[in-house]
């Protein structure tokens, strides 16, 4: 199993359109930029038939360093989760 990369997405857009490779790169970069902006601004991005990206804040919590077994505090941070749409989940299964 391999991971689909941004370069492979650009190649796929290039192959399926009559645009140049440079234009395909701009389109993919623009789409990714729009998606990032939506998640930062609205904390969510819904793509019907695909799924939903949601950002939320995790609180600081206690943890431990596995190498030394000493307790540490993990800082508060924001994370993004992805949830498949029911339609896509059904197609997958």
N, C-alpha and C positions, 0 to 999 in steps of 0.2 A: 504494500500500500504506500503510495507516495502522496505528498502534499501539493495541492495546486498553488502555484506561486503567482505573484502579481505579473511577472514577465509572461507566464503562460496565459493569463487572462488577457493581457495586451495582445499576444499572438492570436488568441481566439477571436478577439474583436477585429483584428486586422484581417484574418482569414474570412470572416463572415460579412465583411463590409467592403465597399469600394474605396475606403479611406487609406491614407498612407500610414505607415507604422508610427510615425510621429504624431499624427492626428489621433490614432487609436490610443497611444500613450496619454495624450492630453485628456481624452474622454474618460479613461479609467482613473487617472489622477483626479480629475474634476469630480467624478462620482464618489471616490473615496473621501475627498475633501468635504463634499456635501454631507456624507454620512457622518463623518467626525463632528462637523459643526452641529448637526441635528442632535447627536447624542450629548454633546457638551451643553447645548442650549436647552433642550427639552428633557434630557435624561432618558430619552427613549427614541427608538427608530423602528417603525413597523413597516415591513414589506409584505403585503398581502400575498398569501400562498407560499411564503417562505418562512417567515418568523419575525421575532421581535428582539431587538437589542435593548437592554435596559441598564442604566448606570445607577449605582447606589453607593452610599457611604458605609464603610465598615468601621465600627468603633475600634479604638485601641484595645488590645487584649494581651493577656499573659501567654507566654509561650516558653519554649526552652531551646537552647542551642544543642542540637543532637550530637555534636562533636564533644562538647564539654559537659553536657547535661546541666548547665547552669541556667537558671531562669532568666528570661529576658522579656521586655515589653515590646510587642509588635505595634507599630504606630498606626494611627487611623489612616485609612486610604480609601480611594474610590476604586470600584471594580465594575466591569461590564460583563453581564451575563447574556447568553443567547438562548431563546426558547423557540423551538420549532413550532410552526403552525400545525394545526391538526391535519390539514390537507397534505402538507409535506410529510408529516410523520406517517400518515397512512400510505403514501407513495413509497416511502422508505421501507416500510414493513410489508 
